[in-house]
Amino acid sequence: MWKIQGLLADIEGAYFKNYDHLDQKIDNFEYFSGHLNRRTDYSTTLFVCITPERRSYINRKKVSWRDGNEQIRGRENDFGLIVTEKPIEDLSVNTPQFIVKNSWEFLINISKKIRNSYEKPVIAITGSAGKTSTRMMISHVFEKETVLENRGNHNVRFAIPLYLSKLVSDPDILNLEVSVNALNSHDTGSMSLLIQPDIAIVTSIGEAHLSSLKDTIGVARHKAKIFEGLKRNGTAIINTDIGEKELEILMNAARKRTTDILTYSLIDPTNDVFLIQTKQKRDFCEVVFSFFGQKRTMNLAVASAGMISNAFATLLAIWKIKGEIDSYLTAFETFKPLTKILDKTIYSSPSGANFTFIDDTHNASLPAMKNAIAYFDEIQPFYQGTSILVLGQIADLGNTAKKIHESLKEPIENSNADYILGYGEHFKAIFQEEQMLHDNFQWFATLQELTDRLEELLNEDSLILAKGSVTGSDFHEIDRYIRKMANKKSLTVG
């Protein structure tokens, strides 16, 4: 158990004044008032007041951030300890204050100290697609234990020291997804060095972040930094369903830290875990796979190719931590990914026809887009009504946007969908070209126009799947338009 005096020992800074209650336990960290709940007791929480200057430095550009002192104004006495660069001189504030020169450096140093004393499993996950679902899947199967994980997909450089500091609560497992932003060379370098994972997972390498990284080789080099902080003789888990050069980059980076490298694949039977076959049903998929030469079966409620890959990564993490997987296989049957990741809802249309809407607009990359189309094609035969694939553009592709979107023409043209609707400027030329050849293709400039067309197409037991990026357009709001269209008559599926 950490107390204030022991926690701050050897940390640069000074108490604002003499305090007689420095034996207070600290079991939580926060730095943003937006995460504070009025009904929660924060008497054992350390609040770090981050200044706008430090926040902008972390992002390498000026960002909107309210000074930490301002954020907690009127709530100062709610906390066990306040760390700030500028003392709060209000005489009514009796919470101990620790004054530091640099609030960001403090957070880095205190998180390093706490991490070095933590001896339970630490997992770090990165990838162009699948890292959030893999992280959530790992937390789900370990639901009987205390798992510390990211809030939502809060996975950037600014996030990592906060979660490492939260190790003061002594959870059973730390389970972190890590973005490419957290692995770059800015400031202290790859946050993997701070995380020191026992298990490091790379879920995929694909066409993402190409506005800042040149190509998938560059993506692989940056994602490979997840292994820089891997504990000596820790475990590297790698999805080998990527390019040959990209895989070589990952393997070489992992070998510098460990000989314990585990691999998984949907297509290559030489891997430690590989797919044997799937049996798709309407509401779940039976997945038959090889696990170190032993045949196993599990059911996935959401079983796109990407989700099956994520399950294989999860199984390997379970095996490294627990030494077996059999008692955890049934947990996959009840796994639900983050909202807007293959999120299924049954609605009733204005005409009274029931239809299923699958919202996969959490985010998109080229492999994730292809996986979503393939998943749609697999489940489409189980629906009797009109099937509609709705595709929004992929964001964050820079100068490669045109080329990447054009590479989707083949899987789109080969889809089993009765109708394929496009949205976003990067899809405009492609869909207008397709529309001249195929009556079932159409591009839309607004979500209202797109939704109006959907309403015309719907009939009993129709299927709609929407896939696209959360940034770059308002496409992620399509669920709101569909709810409005359905007059809010909906039944949520399990």
BAVEX-928701 format. One line per field, with one value per residue (C-alpha): x, y, z; residue number from 1; residue in three letters. Coordinates in steps of 0.001 Angstrom, whole numbers, plus 524288, in hexadecimal, padded with zeros to 5 digits. Layout:
// residues N
xx <- (X / ...)
yy <- (Y / ...)
zz <- (Z / ...)
seq <- (NUM / ...)
type <- (ALA / ...)
***
This chain:
// residues 494
xx <- (80000 / 80538 / 8048D / 807BA / 8150A / 819E2 / 81424 / 81AF5 / 827DB / 832E8 / 8298F / 82E12 / 82551 / 82179 / 8156D / 80E9F / 80F18 / 8101D / 80546 / 80209 / 7FA5F / 80432 / 800F8 / 7F515 / 7F3B9 / 7F428 / 7EDDB / 7EA0A / 7EEF2 / 7E761 / 7EAD3 / 7DE2D / 7D20A / 7C98A / 7CC7D / 7C7E8 / 7BAB0 / 7B398 / 7AF56 / 7BCDD / 7C5C4 / 7D2F1 / 7D8F1 / 7E382 / 7E5AF / 7F186 / 7EDB0 / 7F87E / 7F602 / 7FB26 / 7FD6D / 7F955 / 807C1 / 80B0A / 7FF12 / 802CA / 810C9 / 80C2E / 8040E / 80EB6 / 804A0 / 7FBF6 / 7EFF3 / 7E449 / 7E68A / 7E1D7 / 7EC2B / 7EB1C / 7E9E1 / 7DE04 / 7D839 / 7D72D / 7D396 / 7C9CD / 7CCEA / 7DAC3 / 7D73E / 7D17C / 7DF07 / 7E95C / 7F45C / 7F5CF / 80204 / 80368 / 80D4B / 8060C / 80231 / 7F3DD / 7F49E / 7E663 / 7E6C2 / 7DAB5 / 7E240 / 7E789 / 7EB1C / 7F9F9 / 8003A / 80CEC / 8132E / 81AFE / 82236 / 81C28 / 80F52 / 81197 / 81F2D / 81978 / 80F6B / 819E7 / 822B1 / 81813 / 81261 / 81FF4 / 821A6 / 8147A / 8167C / 823B6 / 81D52 / 8122E / 814A9 / 807FB / 8058B / 80663 / 80105 / 8035C / 7FBD9 / 7FDC1 / 7F9D5 / 7F3C1 / 7E6D0 / 7E1E3 / 7E91F / 7DCF4 / 7D50A / 7E072 / 7E247 / 7D3BF / 7D377 / 7DEB4 / 7D7DD / 7CB33 / 7D0F9 / 7D79B / 7CB18 / 7CC5C / 7D92A / 7DC66 / 7E128 / 7E63A / 7E438 / 7E28C / 7D61A / 7CFE4 / 7DB0A / 7E2C9 / 7EFCF / 7F87A / 80540 / 7FE1B / 7F62A / 800A3 / 806FD / 7F987 / 7F63A / 803A3 / 801AB / 7F4A8 / 7FC6C / 7FC3A / 7EF3F / 7F6B9 / 7EDED / 7EF9C / 7F311 / 7F6A6 / 7F0FB / 7F475 / 7F23B / 7FCB7 / 7FB6E / 80629 / 80622 / 80ABA / 81598 / 81C13 / 82923 / 823B9 / 82792 / 82B99 / 82A64 / 82215 / 818B7 / 81B7E / 827D6 / 81F32 / 81517 / 81F22 / 8152E / 8164B / 80E14 / 80E6A / 80484 / 8041D / 7F693 / 7F8A0 / 80062 / 7F855 / 7F5B2 / 7F34E / 7FA35 / 7FF2A / 7FD3B / 80917 / 80FB8 / 81422 / 80F6B / 80CD5 / 81B77 / 81B92 / 80FA6 / 81694 / 822D4 / 81AED / 81258 / 81E99 / 82266 / 818B5 / 82396 / 82DDD / 82953 / 82599 / 82ACF / 836A4 / 83161 / 823A9 / 81A04 / 817C1 / 80AF1 / 80A21 / 7FFAA / 8070B / 7FC28 / 80396 / 80D97 / 81A4D / 822F3 / 819FF / 81A5B / 8292C / 829EF / 8214C / 82851 / 835BF / 8315E / 82B98 / 837D3 / 83FFF / 8388C / 833FC / 83411 / 825F7 / 81EDE / 8114C / 80A08 / 7FC2B / 7F5B9 / 7E8FA / 7EFCD / 7FD2E / 7FD39 / 80B77 / 8077B / 805AC / 7F73A / 7F026 / 7E263 / 7DD74 / 7CF9D / 7C3DE / 7B572 / 7ADD5 / 7A053 / 79729 / 79A57 / 7A7A6 / 7B2EB / 7B90C / 7C7C6 / 7D023 / 7DEA5 / 7EBB2 / 7F23C / 80020 / 7FBC9 / 7EF6A / 7E219 / 7D927 / 7CBC0 / 7C597 / 7B994 / 7BA95 / 7AEA4 / 7B5C2 / 7BE91 / 7C447 / 7D1BC / 7D798 / 7D03C / 7D4C3 / 7E2C4 / 7E0A3 / 7DB8D / 7E7E5 / 7F069 / 7E804 / 7E95C / 7F826 / 7F811 / 7EF55 / 7F861 / 80476 / 7FDDB / 7F5FC / 7FCB3 / 7F001 / 7E4A6 / 7D9E9 / 7D2FA / 7D267 / 7CCCB / 7BE84 / 7C13A / 7C29C / 7B441 / 7B017 / 7BA47 / 7B527 / 7BEB7 / 7BEB9 / 7B2C9 / 7B334 / 7BB94 / 7B280 / 7A7F8 / 79B3E / 78D98 / 78040 / 7775A / 7699F / 768D9 / 75E1C / 7571B / 75760 / 761D5 / 76C27 / 77A44 / 787B2 / 791B4 / 79FFD / 7A79B / 7B643 / 7B9D3 / 7C2F2 / 7CE2C / 7D397 / 7E023 / 7E1BB / 7E29B / 7D759 / 7CF0E / 7D1E4 / 7CED5 / 7C1C7 / 7BDDD / 7C1B1 / 7B9E9 / 7AE12 / 7AEF2 / 7AF97 / 7A375 / 79B87 / 795C0 / 78F2A / 7869D / 77ABE / 7791A / 780F2 / 78F4B / 79614 / 7A484 / 7A717 / 7B54B / 7BB1F / 7C8AE / 7D526 / 7DBA0 / 7E9E5 / 7EF7E / 7F60A / 7FA73 / 7F77D / 7E8BF / 7E544 / 7ED8D / 7E899 / 7DA52 / 7DC12 / 7E1BB / 7D45F / 7CDA5 / 7CF77 / 7CA0E / 7BEDC / 7BB6E / 7BBF6 / 7B378 / 7A69C / 79F8D / 79327 / 796C0 / 7A381 / 7A2C8 / 7AEB2 / 7B1AE / 7BD33 / 7C51B / 7CF54 / 7C4C2 / 7BDAC / 7C4E5 / 7C54F / 7B6C2 / 7B2F1 / 7BAF5 / 7B4C6 / 7A741 / 7A89C / 7AAE8 / 7A290 / 79521 / 79753 / 7A26B / 79FB2 / 7A76D / 7A161 / 7A592 / 79DD3 / 7999C / 78B9A / 78B73 / 791EE / 78812 / 77CAF / 781A0 / 7830A / 774EA / 770BA / 77870 / 7749B / 76B7D / 76918 / 775BD / 77EA9 / 78CF8 / 794F8 / 7A365 / 7AA2C / 7B90A / 7C192 / 7CA95 / 7C669 / 7CE37 / 7CE6A / 7BFA2 / 7B2EE / 7B122 / 7B201 / 7A4F0 / 79DA7 / 79845 / 79135 / 78AFD / 786A6 / 780B4 / 77965 / 774B5 / 76FC3 / 767DD / 76F9F / 768C0 / 77423 / 7771C / 78536 / 78AF4 / 79179)
yy <- (80000 / 80D51 / 818E1 / 826E5 / 82763 / 81ABC / 81DDD / 82B0D / 826C2 / 8296A / 830F9 / 83EBE / 84921 / 84EC8 / 84F8A / 85CAA / 85D26 / 85407 / 849F2 / 840BB / 836DF / 83159 / 82358 / 823FA / 81839 / 81AF7 / 810D9 / 818D2 / 82380 / 82D24 / 8393B / 83CED / 841D5 / 83C3B / 82EC1 / 8326D / 82DEA / 83608 / 829CE / 8238F / 824AD / 82A4D / 82B60 / 82194 / 82753 / 82F3F / 839DF / 83EC5 / 84C9A / 84CA7 / 85A30 / 85E05 / 85FA5 / 8519A / 84C5D / 8536C / 84EAA / 84091 / 84273 / 84A6E / 854C5 / 85E46 / 85770 / 85BDA / 857D6 / 85E49 / 85F9A / 854DE / 85EA7 / 86462 / 856FE / 853A1 / 8612D / 85F4B / 850C4 / 8519A / 84B5C / 83F5E / 83998 / 832BD / 83A5B / 8450A / 8461C / 85336 / 85CC3 / 86870 / 867B6 / 86958 / 873D8 / 87399 / 871DF / 86936 / 85ECA / 854E3 / 84A0F / 8483B / 84EA1 / 84A19 / 8548C / 85048 / 85752 / 84F4F / 847EF / 83F2A / 83B2D / 8386A / 82F55 / 8284F / 82686 / 8225A / 818A2 / 812E6 / 8113E / 80AAD / 801E7 / 7FD57 / 7F877 / 7F161 / 7E2D6 / 7DDC6 / 7DBD9 / 7E7C0 / 7E6B8 / 7F0D0 / 7F005 / 7F784 / 7F5E3 / 7FCE7 / 7F64A / 7ED96 / 7F307 / 7F833 / 7EBD2 / 7E338 / 7EB30 / 7EA7B / 7DBEC / 7D96F / 7E155 / 7D9FD / 7CC64 / 7D0D5 / 7D70B / 7CFD4 / 7D6D0 / 7E52E / 7EA01 / 7F7E1 / 7FC5E / 8086C / 8105F / 80E93 / 80F94 / 81986 / 81437 / 81FC0 / 82471 / 82D2C / 82192 / 8177F / 81D70 / 81F66 / 810F7 / 80CE4 / 815FD / 80F64 / 80322 / 8089C / 80152 / 7F472 / 7EE06 / 7DFCD / 7E349 / 7EFA6 / 7EECA / 7FA5D / 7FD7D / 80686 / 80F5C / 812AD / 82045 / 81A50 / 812D6 / 81E0A / 82426 / 830CF / 834AF / 82846 / 81F7B / 81352 / 81215 / 80384 / 806BB / 80C12 / 80144 / 7F62C / 7EC1F / 7DDD8 / 7DAEC / 7E37B / 7E10E / 7E61F / 7E391 / 7E854 / 7F0DB / 7F7DB / 80474 / 80D57 / 819C3 / 81BF6 / 82A91 / 82A40 / 81D6D / 81AEE / 80CF7 / 80024 / 7FE2A / 80AC1 / 80636 / 7F965 / 80074 / 80907 / 7FE04 / 7F5CD / 7FFA5 / 7F8AE / 7EEB3 / 7F8A2 / 7F82E / 7E9D0 / 7E355 / 7DAD0 / 7CD40 / 7D2E2 / 7CE46 / 7D407 / 7D066 / 7D386 / 7D217 / 7CCFB / 7D025 / 7DC22 / 7DF4A / 7D7AA / 7E395 / 7E8D6 / 7DBC2 / 7DB58 / 7E8C0 / 7E44C / 7D763 / 7DDB5 / 7E7D5 / 7DD42 / 7D4C0 / 7DFCB / 7DE49 / 7D032 / 7C286 / 7C060 / 7C471 / 7BEE5 / 7C056 / 7BEE1 / 7BEE8 / 7BCCB / 7B68C / 7B11A / 7A3BA / 7A540 / 7AEE2 / 7ABA4 / 7AEB0 / 7ADE7 / 7ACFB / 79FC4 / 7A377 / 7ABD0 / 7A876 / 7B52C / 7B5C5 / 7C15F / 7C569 / 7BF46 / 7B875 / 7AB75 / 7ACCB / 7A08E / 7A310 / 79CD2 / 7A0E6 / 79BB6 / 78FD5 / 78D4A / 78F04 / 7984D / 79E65 / 7AB05 / 7B30D / 7C187 / 7CA3D / 7D3AB / 7CC0F / 7D44D / 7D00F / 7DAF3 / 7D6B8 / 7C89F / 7CD90 / 7D59A / 7C979 / 7C204 / 7CCDA / 7CC7F / 7BDBF / 7BEBE / 7C940 / 7C0C1 / 7B52F / 7BCF1 / 7C225 / 7B646 / 7AACD / 7A5BA / 7AA8F / 7A04E / 7A655 / 7B375 / 7AF3F / 7B11D / 7BF50 / 7C2AC / 7BF7C / 7CB77 / 7D517 / 7E1D8 / 7EB84 / 7FA26 / 801BE / 803B8 / 7F79F / 7EE20 / 7F333 / 7EC3B / 7F1DD / 7EDAC / 7F8E3 / 7FA19 / 802AA / 80CD7 / 802F1 / 7F8FC / 7F014 / 7EB47 / 7ED1C / 7EAD4 / 7F5D4 / 7F29F / 7FED0 / 7FD3F / 80BB3 / 80BA8 / 80D5C / 80810 / 803F4 / 7FC89 / 7EEFF / 7F252 / 7F6BA / 7EA1B / 7E219 / 7E912 / 7E67C / 7D825 / 7D70A / 7DD28 / 7D340 / 7C803 / 7CBC4 / 7D12D / 7C3CC / 7C2DD / 7CEC0 / 7CDB6 / 7DC17 / 7E5F0 / 7E687 / 7F3B8 / 7F6D3 / 80502 / 8095C / 815FD / 81A7F / 816A9 / 8222B / 82558 / 8206F / 82CDF / 82C5B / 81DD4 / 81FBD / 81E41 / 8120E / 80B86 / 80E00 / 80914 / 7FC74 / 7F9ED / 7F94D / 7EA9F / 7E65F / 7F014 / 7EB5A / 7DD2D / 7DF6A / 7D817 / 7E49F / 7E7F2 / 7F653 / 7FD4B / 80B71 / 81447 / 8206E / 829B1 / 830F6 / 82633 / 81CD1 / 82660 / 823D4 / 81519 / 813F1 / 81CFC / 8146C / 80809 / 80DF7 / 80F15 / 8005C / 7FB30 / 7FFE5 / 7FBBE / 80579 / 8134F / 81E3A / 82870 / 83610 / 8366F / 82C9A / 830FC / 82D96 / 82097 / 81D6F / 82120 / 8173B / 80CE6 / 80EF7 / 80C62 / 7FFB2 / 7F993 / 7EE04 / 7E306 / 7DD1F / 7E684 / 7E786 / 7F423 / 7F4A4 / 801E0 / 802A6 / 80ED3 / 817C4 / 81F91 / 82B62 / 832D4 / 833CA / 83279 / 82460 / 81F48 / 825F0 / 81CC0 / 8154E / 821A4 / 82346 / 8151C / 8162F / 82242 / 81B40 / 80FE0 / 8193B / 81440 / 80706 / 7FDF7 / 7F165 / 7EFA9 / 7E245 / 7DB99)
zz <- (80000 / 7FC20 / 80577 / 801FE / 80896 / 80291 / 7F54C / 7F464 / 7FA43 / 7F08A / 7E793 / 7E44B / 7EA59 / 7F78B / 80018 / 7FFC4 / 80E91 / 81A31 / 81AE4 / 825FF / 81DE2 / 81433 / 817F2 / 80EF1 / 805FA / 7F74C / 7EE5C / 7E26A / 7D935 / 7D0CE / 7C8D7 / 7C219 / 7C90C / 7BE41 / 7C3B9 / 7D159 / 7D636 / 7E063 / 7E7A9 / 7E86D / 7F447 / 7F000 / 7FD87 / 7F997 / 7EC04 / 7E7CD / 7DE21 / 7D52D / 7D054 / 7C25D / 7BCAD / 7AEC8 / 7AB5A / 7AF48 / 7A838 / 79BA7 / 79CDF / 79D6D / 7911A / 78A58 / 78703 / 78E43 / 79381 / 79B4C / 7A969 / 7B5D3 / 7C049 / 7CA7C / 7D595 / 7CEA5 / 7CC21 / 7DA90 / 7DF8D / 7EA92 / 7EBB2 / 7F0EF / 7FDF2 / 7F72F / 7F4C7 / 7FCB6 / 7F627 / 7EBEE / 7E381 / 7DCB0 / 7D725 / 7DCEA / 7EB4D / 7EE91 / 7F908 / 7FD38 / 80C01 / 80B9F / 80419 / 80DE1 / 80458 / 80407 / 7F829 / 7F204 / 7E985 / 7DD99 / 7D2B6 / 7C7E1 / 7C9A1 / 7BDC1 / 7C24F / 7CFB2 / 7C9B1 / 7C1D7 / 7CDBE / 7D73C / 7CD78 / 7CB56 / 7D9F6 / 7DBA4 / 7CFC8 / 7D4C0 / 7E13F / 7DA4D / 7D835 / 7D259 / 7C3A8 / 7BAC4 / 7ACE7 / 7A22C / 79557 / 788B7 / 77A86 / 76F07 / 77224 / 77D09 / 788C2 / 78FA3 / 78D61 / 791A1 / 79DFC / 7A109 / 79E3B / 7A7A6 / 7B239 / 7AFB0 / 7B14B / 7BDE8 / 7C323 / 7D013 / 7D2A5 / 7D445 / 7C722 / 7C52D / 7B722 / 7AEAE / 7AF45 / 7A1E4 / 79839 / 7A035 / 79B5E / 79774 / 79D85 / 7A72F / 7AC12 / 7AF19 / 7BB57 / 7C150 / 7C075 / 7C555 / 7D0F5 / 7D396 / 7D6CB / 7E4AF / 7E5A6 / 7E3EE / 7D9B4 / 7D5CD / 7C7B0 / 7C037 / 7B282 / 7A9C3 / 79B86 / 7962D / 78A4B / 7809E / 786B1 / 79385 / 78CB6 / 78566 / 78916 / 78ED4 / 79C9D / 7A3F0 / 797F5 / 796D3 / 7A232 / 7A1C8 / 7A95F / 7B42C / 7B35B / 7B3B8 / 7AF2A / 7B2BC / 7A6B3 / 79A79 / 78F99 / 78194 / 77C02 / 76E07 / 764CE / 75AA0 / 75388 / 75F1E / 763AC / 755D4 / 75742 / 76038 / 75C6A / 74E7E / 74C7C / 75384 / 7552A / 75CFE / 76494 / 767D9 / 76C7D / 77593 / 77A9F / 77CFB / 78772 / 79045 / 79248 / 7967C / 7A48F / 7A4DA / 7B10A / 7AE60 / 7AB46 / 7AAB6 / 7A072 / 792F7 / 78C49 / 77DBB / 77355 / 7676D / 75DAC / 758E6 / 74E6C / 74E41 / 75063 / 75B00 / 76215 / 76143 / 767B0 / 772ED / 774D5 / 774F0 / 77EE8 / 7879D / 786B4 / 78C55 / 79913 / 799EB / 7945A / 7988E / 78C22 / 789D5 / 77CFF / 777F3 / 76AA2 / 76377 / 757CF / 75B78 / 76241 / 76666 / 77120 / 77F7C / 77DF1 / 770F7 / 76BBB / 76725 / 76365 / 766EC / 766E2 / 765FC / 76C12 / 76C4C / 77A49 / 77CB5 / 77615 / 779D9 / 7789F / 777A3 / 7796B / 77C8A / 7892E / 789CE / 7820B / 789E9 / 78382 / 78ADF / 78886 / 78D4E / 789E4 / 786DC / 78708 / 77E0F / 774D9 / 76A15 / 76583 / 76D98 / 779CD / 77824 / 7773D / 78387 / 78A6A / 786C1 / 78C82 / 798BB / 799FB / 7996D / 7A3F3 / 7AC79 / 7AA96 / 7AE85 / 7BABF / 7BEFF / 7B869 / 7B25E / 7AA0F / 7AB22 / 7B6D6 / 7AFD8 / 7A2B4 / 7A68E / 7AA23 / 79BB7 / 79990 / 7A14F / 79C8C / 79703 / 7910C / 79336 / 78ED8 / 7801B / 77E0E / 776F7 / 7801D / 77CA5 / 77EB3 / 779A0 / 775AC / 77052 / 7643C / 76257 / 759A8 / 764AB / 75EED / 76860 / 7642C / 76A1D / 76A9B / 76D61 / 770EF / 76E70 / 76E0D / 779C4 / 77037 / 76387 / 75CEB / 75022 / 75699 / 75FC0 / 7542A / 74CCB / 758FD / 75AA8 / 74C88 / 74DEB / 75AA2 / 75405 / 74900 / 752BC / 75A5F / 74EF6 / 74B25 / 75886 / 755BA / 74CD3 / 749A6 / 741D3 / 745BA / 74588 / 7477A / 74B3E / 74A2A / 74F53 / 74B9B / 752CD / 7599C / 75C93 / 74FB0 / 74AD5 / 73CA2 / 73BC8 / 73D9D / 72F35 / 72D5D / 739CD / 736B3 / 728D5 / 72E5B / 7345D / 72721 / 72589 / 732DF / 73165 / 723B0 / 72837 / 7342B / 73583 / 7393E / 731DB / 732E5 / 7360C / 73A61 / 73B82 / 74386 / 74489 / 73A4B / 738D4 / 73443 / 72B3C / 71E70 / 720BC / 72352 / 71830 / 70F14 / 7147A / 713B3 / 704F5 / 70440 / 70F71 / 71398 / 721A8 / 7241A / 728B8 / 72F43 / 73842 / 73C4C / 748FE / 75335 / 751EA / 74375 / 74657 / 750F8 / 7483E / 73E56 / 748E3 / 74CCC / 73EC4 / 73E3C / 74B2E / 74C23 / 755DB / 75B5A / 75414 / 757D2 / 7583B / 75BAA / 75C88 / 75C9C / 75C7F / 7641E / 76FED / 76B31 / 75E55 / 75CC1 / 76459 / 75FE7 / 76DDB / 77082 / 7675E / 77307 / 7776A / 76A12 / 769D7 / 7776D / 772FA / 766C8 / 76ED0 / 77755 / 7830B / 78271 / 7852E / 78C27 / 79007 / 78D33 / 798BA)
seq <- (1 / 2 / 3 / 4 / 5 / 6 / 7 / 8 / 9 / 10 / 11 / 12 / 13 / 14 / 15 / 16 / 17 / 18 / 19 / 20 / 21 / 22 / 23 / 24 / 25 / 26 / 27 / 28 / 29 / 30 / 31 / 32 / 33 / 34 / 35 / 36 / 37 / 38 / 39 / 40 / 41 / 42 / 43 / 44 / 45 / 46 / 47 / 48 / 49 / 50 / 51 / 52 / 53 / 54 / 55 / 56 / 57 / 58 / 59 / 60 / 61 / 62 / 63 / 64 / 65 / 66 / 67 / 68 / 69 / 70 / 71 / 72 / 73 / 74 / 75 / 76 / 77 / 78 / 79 / 80 / 81 / 82 / 83 / 84 / 85 / 86 / 87 / 88 / 89 / 90 / 91 / 92 / 93 / 94 / 95 / 96 / 97 / 98 / 99 / 100 / 101 / 102 / 103 / 104 / 105 / 106 / 107 / 108 / 109 / 110 / 111 / 112 / 113 / 114 / 115 / 116 / 117 / 118 / 119 / 120 / 121 / 122 / 123 / 124 / 125 / 126 / 127 / 128 / 129 / 130 / 131 / 132 / 133 / 134 / 135 / 136 / 137 / 138 / 139 / 140 / 141 / 142 / 143 / 144 / 145 / 146 / 147 / 148 / 149 / 150 / 151 / 152 / 153 / 154 / 155 / 156 / 157 / 158 / 159 / 160 / 161 / 162 / 163 / 164 / 165 / 166 / 167 / 168 / 169 / 170 / 171 / 172 / 173 / 174 / 175 / 176 / 177 / 178 / 179 / 180 / 181 / 182 / 183 / 184 / 185 / 186 / 187 / 188 / 189 / 190 / 191 / 192 / 193 / 194 / 195 / 196 / 197 / 198 / 199 / 200 / 201 / 202 / 203 / 204 / 205 / 206 / 207 / 208 / 209 / 210 / 211 / 212 / 213 / 214 / 215 / 216 / 217 / 218 / 219 / 220 / 221 / 222 / 223 / 224 / 225 / 226 / 227 / 228 / 229 / 230 / 231 / 232 / 233 / 234 / 235 / 236 / 237 / 238 / 239 / 240 / 241 / 242 / 243 / 244 / 245 / 246 / 247 / 248 / 249 / 250 / 251 / 252 / 253 / 254 / 255 / 256 / 257 / 258 / 259 / 260 / 261 / 262 / 263 / 264 / 265 / 266 / 267 / 268 / 269 / 270 / 271 / 272 / 273 / 274 / 275 / 276 / 277 / 278 / 279 / 280 / 281 / 282 / 283 / 284 / 285 / 286 / 287 / 288 / 289 / 290 / 291 / 292 / 293 / 294 / 295 / 296 / 297 / 298 / 299 / 300 / 301 / 302 / 303 / 304 / 305 / 306 / 307 / 308 / 309 / 310 / 311 / 312 / 313 / 314 / 315 / 316 / 317 / 318 / 319 / 320 / 321 / 322 / 323 / 324 / 325 / 326 / 327 / 328 / 329 / 330 / 331 / 332 / 333 / 334 / 335 / 336 / 337 / 338 / 339 / 340 / 341 / 342 / 343 / 344 / 345 / 346 / 347 / 348 / 349 / 350 / 351 / 352 / 353 / 354 / 355 / 356 / 357 / 358 / 359 / 360 / 361 / 362 / 363 / 364 / 365 / 366 / 367 / 368 / 369 / 370 / 371 / 372 / 373 / 374 / 375 / 376 / 377 / 378 / 379 / 380 / 381 / 382 / 383 / 384 / 385 / 386 / 387 / 388 / 389 / 390 / 391 / 392 / 393 / 394 / 395 / 396 / 397 / 398 / 399 / 400 / 401 / 402 / 403 / 404 / 405 / 406 / 407 / 408 / 409 / 410 / 411 / 412 / 413 / 414 / 415 / 416 / 417 / 418 / 419 / 420 / 421 / 422 / 423 / 424 / 425 / 426 / 427 / 428 / 429 / 430 / 431 / 432 / 433 / 434 / 435 / 436 / 437 / 438 / 439 / 440 / 441 / 442 / 443 / 444 / 445 / 446 / 447 / 448 / 449 / 450 / 451 / 452 / 453 / 454 / 455 / 456 / 457 / 458 / 459 / 460 / 461 / 462 / 463 / 464 / 465 / 466 / 467 / 468 / 469 / 470 / 471 / 472 / 473 / 474 / 475 / 476 / 477 / 478 / 479 / 480 / 481 / 482 / 483 / 484 / 485 / 486 / 487 / 488 / 489 / 490 / 491 / 492 / 493 / 494)
type <- (MET / TRP / LYS / ILE / GLN / GLY / LEU / LEU / ALA / ASP / ILE / GLU / GLY / ALA / TYR / PHE / LYS / ASN / TYR / ASP / HIS / LEU / ASP / GLN / LYS / ILE / ASP / ASN / PHE / GLU / TYR / PHE / SER / GLY / HIS / LEU / ASN / ARG / ARG / THR / ASP / TYR / SER / THR / THR / LEU / PHE / VAL / CYS / ILE / THR / PRO / GLU / ARG / ARG / SER / TYR / ILE / ASN / ARG / LYS / LYS / VAL / SER / TRP / ARG / ASP / GLY / ASN / GLU / GLN / ILE / ARG / GLY / ARG / GLU / ASN / ASP / PHE / GLY / LEU / ILE / VAL / THR / GLU / LYS / PRO / ILE / GLU / ASP / LEU / SER / VAL / ASN / THR / PRO / GLN / PHE / ILE / VAL / LYS / ASN / SER / TRP / GLU / PHE / LEU / ILE / ASN / ILE / SER / LYS / LYS / ILE / ARG / ASN / SER / TYR / GLU / LYS / PRO / VAL / ILE / ALA / ILE / THR / GLY / SER / ALA / GLY / LYS / THR / SER / THR / ARG / MET / MET / ILE / SER / HIS / VAL / PHE / GLU / LYS / GLU / THR / VAL / LEU / GLU / ASN / ARG / GLY / ASN / HIS / ASN / VAL / ARG / PHE / ALA / ILE / PRO / LEU / TYR / LEU / SER / LYS / LEU / VAL / SER / ASP / PRO / ASP / ILE / LEU / ASN / LEU / GLU / VAL / SER / VAL / ASN / ALA / LEU / ASN / SER / HIS / ASP / THR / GLY / SER / MET / SER / LEU / LEU / ILE / GLN / PRO / ASP / ILE / ALA / ILE / VAL / THR / SER / ILE / GLY / GLU / ALA / HIS / LEU / SER / SER / LEU / LYS / ASP / THR / ILE / GLY / VAL / ALA / ARG / HIS / LYS / ALA / LYS / ILE / PHE / GLU / GLY / LEU / LYS / ARG / ASN / GLY / THR / ALA / ILE / ILE / ASN / THR / ASP / ILE / GLY / GLU / LYS / GLU / LEU / GLU / ILE / LEU / MET / ASN / ALA / ALA / ARG / LYS / ARG / THR / THR / ASP / ILE / LEU / THR / TYR / SER / LEU / ILE / ASP / PRO / THR / ASN / ASP / VAL / PHE / LEU / ILE / GLN / THR / LYS / GLN / LYS / ARG / ASP / PHE / CYS / GLU / VAL / VAL / PHE / SER / PHE / PHE / GLY / GLN / LYS / ARG / THR / MET / ASN / LEU / ALA / VAL / ALA / SER / ALA / GLY / MET / ILE / SER / ASN / ALA / PHE / ALA / THR / LEU / LEU / ALA / ILE / TRP / LYS / ILE / LYS / GLY / GLU / ILE / ASP / SER / TYR / LEU / THR / ALA / PHE / GLU / THR / PHE / LYS / PRO / LEU / THR / LYS / ILE / LEU / ASP / LYS / THR / ILE / TYR / SER / SER / PRO / SER / GLY / ALA / ASN / PHE / THR / PHE / ILE / ASP / ASP / THR / HIS / ASN / ALA / SER / LEU / PRO / ALA / MET / LYS / ASN / ALA / ILE / ALA / TYR / PHE / ASP / GLU / ILE / GLN / PRO / PHE / TYR / GLN / GLY / THR / SER / ILE / LEU / VAL / LEU / GLY / GLN / ILE / ALA / ASP / LEU / GLY / ASN / THR / ALA / LYS / LYS / ILE / HIS / GLU / SER / LEU / LYS / GLU / PRO / ILE / GLU / ASN / SER / ASN / ALA / ASP / TYR / ILE / LEU / GLY / TYR / GLY / GLU / HIS / PHE / LYS / ALA / ILE / PHE / GLN / GLU / GLU / GLN / MET / LEU / HIS / ASP / ASN / PHE / GLN / TRP / PHE / ALA / THR / LEU / GLN / GLU / LEU / THR / ASP / ARG / LEU / GLU / GLU / LEU / LEU / ASN / GLU / ASP / SER / LEU / ILE / LEU / ALA / LYS / GLY / SER / VAL / THR / GLY / SER / ASP / PHE / HIS / GLU / ILE / ASP / ARG / TYR / ILE / ARG / LYS / MET / ALA / ASN / LYS / LYS / SER / LEU / THR / VAL / GLY)
***
